[in-house]
Amino acid sequence: VAADRVTYSFEGEEFQVEKR
C-alpha cells in the first residue's frame, strides 16, 4: 500500500498523483 499516493479515475482513465 502506497500511502503517499492517490489514484484517481476520470472518464475511464486512471492516473496516480504523489502527495507531497
PyMOL Python script that loads the backbone (N, CA, C, O; Angstrom):
from pymol import cmd

cmd.read_pdbstr("""\
ATOM      1  N   VAL A   1       0.852  -1.204   0.000  1.00  0.00           N
ATOM      2  CA  VAL A   1       0.000   0.000   0.000  1.00  0.00           C
ATOM      3  C   VAL A   1       0.879   1.242   0.000  1.00  0.00           C
ATOM      4  O   VAL A   1       1.727   1.425   0.874  1.00  0.00           O
ATOM      5  N   ALA A   2       0.661   2.085  -0.990  1.00  0.00           N
ATOM      6  CA  ALA A   2       1.431   3.328  -1.069  1.00  0.00           C
ATOM      7  C   ALA A   2       0.604   4.461  -0.460  1.00  0.00           C
ATOM      8  O   ALA A   2      -0.274   5.030  -1.110  1.00  0.00           O
ATOM      9  N   ALA A   3       0.899   4.766   0.773  1.00  0.00           N
ATOM     10  CA  ALA A   3       0.105   5.768   1.497  1.00  0.00           C
ATOM     11  C   ALA A   3       0.400   7.184   1.011  1.00  0.00           C
ATOM     12  O   ALA A   3      -0.364   8.113   1.274  1.00  0.00           O
ATOM     13  N   ASP A   4       1.505   7.336   0.306  1.00  0.00           N
ATOM     14  CA  ASP A   4       1.892   8.667  -0.165  1.00  0.00           C
ATOM     15  C   ASP A   4       1.390   8.931  -1.580  1.00  0.00           C
ATOM     16  O   ASP A   4       1.770   9.908  -2.224  1.00  0.00           O
ATOM     17  N   ARG A   5       0.520   8.026  -2.046  1.00  0.00           N
ATOM     18  CA  ARG A   5      -0.018   8.224  -3.393  1.00  0.00           C
ATOM     19  C   ARG A   5      -1.521   8.046  -3.403  1.00  0.00           C
ATOM     20  O   ARG A   5      -2.082   7.337  -2.568  1.00  0.00           O
ATOM     21  N   VAL A   6      -2.161   8.691  -4.347  1.00  0.00           N
ATOM     22  CA  VAL A   6      -3.589   8.526  -4.517  1.00  0.00           C
ATOM     23  C   VAL A   6      -3.880   8.288  -5.987  1.00  0.00           C
ATOM     24  O   VAL A   6      -3.315   8.950  -6.858  1.00  0.00           O
ATOM     25  N   THR A   7      -4.760   7.342  -6.255  1.00  0.00           N
ATOM     26  CA  THR A   7      -5.085   7.010  -7.638  1.00  0.00           C
ATOM     27  C   THR A   7      -6.456   7.585  -7.995  1.00  0.00           C
ATOM     28  O   THR A   7      -7.446   7.319  -7.314  1.00  0.00           O
ATOM     29  N   TYR A   8      -6.501   8.355  -9.041  1.00  0.00           N
ATOM     30  CA  TYR A   8      -7.752   8.941  -9.499  1.00  0.00           C
ATOM     31  C   TYR A   8      -8.245   8.203 -10.735  1.00  0.00           C
ATOM     32  O   TYR A   8      -7.454   7.677 -11.518  1.00  0.00           O
ATOM     33  N   SER A   9      -9.550   8.172 -10.897  1.00  0.00           N
ATOM     34  CA  SER A   9     -10.135   7.607 -12.099  1.00  0.00           C
ATOM     35  C   SER A   9     -11.060   8.656 -12.702  1.00  0.00           C
ATOM     36  O   SER A   9     -11.993   9.116 -12.044  1.00  0.00           O
ATOM     37  N   PHE A  10     -10.806   9.032 -13.948  1.00  0.00           N
ATOM     38  CA  PHE A  10     -11.584  10.075 -14.593  1.00  0.00           C
ATOM     39  C   PHE A  10     -11.872   9.692 -16.040  1.00  0.00           C
ATOM     40  O   PHE A  10     -10.959   9.521 -16.847  1.00  0.00           O
ATOM     41  N   GLU A  11     -13.145   9.562 -16.346  1.00  0.00           N
ATOM     42  CA  GLU A  11     -13.605   9.212 -17.694  1.00  0.00           C
ATOM     43  C   GLU A  11     -12.874   7.994 -18.250  1.00  0.00           C
ATOM     44  O   GLU A  11     -12.483   7.973 -19.417  1.00  0.00           O
ATOM     45  N   GLY A  12     -12.694   6.978 -17.400  1.00  0.00           N
ATOM     46  CA  GLY A  12     -12.071   5.745 -17.858  1.00  0.00           C
ATOM     47  C   GLY A  12     -10.555   5.758 -17.794  1.00  0.00           C
ATOM     48  O   GLY A  12      -9.916   4.737 -18.046  1.00  0.00           O
ATOM     49  N   GLU A  13      -9.974   6.898 -17.462  1.00  0.00           N
ATOM     50  CA  GLU A  13      -8.518   6.967 -17.360  1.00  0.00           C
ATOM     51  C   GLU A  13      -8.097   7.001 -15.904  1.00  0.00           C
ATOM     52  O   GLU A  13      -8.687   7.706 -15.085  1.00  0.00           O
ATOM     53  N   GLU A  14      -7.067   6.227 -15.595  1.00  0.00           N
ATOM     54  CA  GLU A  14      -6.549   6.224 -14.227  1.00  0.00           C
ATOM     55  C   GLU A  14      -5.175   6.867 -14.197  1.00  0.00           C
ATOM     56  O   GLU A  14      -4.343   6.624 -15.070  1.00  0.00           O
ATOM     57  N   PHE A  15      -4.949   7.679 -13.198  1.00  0.00           N
ATOM     58  CA  PHE A  15      -3.640   8.290 -13.064  1.00  0.00           C
ATOM     59  C   PHE A  15      -3.319   8.478 -11.592  1.00  0.00           C
ATOM     60  O   PHE A  15      -4.205   8.700 -10.767  1.00  0.00           O
ATOM     61  N   GLN A  16      -2.013   8.382 -11.274  1.00  0.00           N
ATOM     62  CA  GLN A  16      -1.567   8.472  -9.891  1.00  0.00           C
ATOM     63  C   GLN A  16      -0.920   9.821  -9.634  1.00  0.00           C
ATOM     64  O   GLN A  16      -0.229  10.373 -10.490  1.00  0.00           O
ATOM     65  N   VAL A  17      -1.159  10.340  -8.430  1.00  0.00           N
ATOM     66  CA  VAL A  17      -0.566  11.608  -8.026  1.00  0.00           C
ATOM     67  C   VAL A  17       0.125  11.399  -6.688  1.00  0.00           C
ATOM     68  O   VAL A  17      -0.445  10.808  -5.771  1.00  0.00           O
ATOM     69  N   GLU A  18       1.343  11.881  -6.582  1.00  0.00           N
ATOM     70  CA  GLU A  18       2.082  11.755  -5.332  1.00  0.00           C
ATOM     71  C   GLU A  18       1.701  12.894  -4.397  1.00  0.00           C
ATOM     72  O   GLU A  18       1.693  14.064  -4.780  1.00  0.00           O
ATOM     73  N   LYS A  19       1.389  12.523  -3.171  1.00  0.00           N
ATOM     74  CA  LYS A  19       1.093  13.549  -2.170  1.00  0.00           C
ATOM     75  C   LYS A  19       2.408  14.078  -1.618  1.00  0.00           C
ATOM     76  O   LYS A  19       3.266  13.308  -1.189  1.00  0.00           O
ATOM     77  N   ARG A  20       2.557  15.380  -1.632  1.00  0.00           N
ATOM     78  CA  ARG A  20       3.807  15.978  -1.139  1.00  0.00           C
ATOM     79  C   ARG A  20       3.549  16.734   0.153  1.00  0.00           C
ATOM     80  O   ARG A  20       4.473  17.309   0.728  1.00  0.00           O
TER      81      ARG A  20
END
""", "prot")
cmd.dss("prot")
cmd.show_as("cartoon", "prot")
cmd.util.cbc("prot")
cmd.orient("prot")
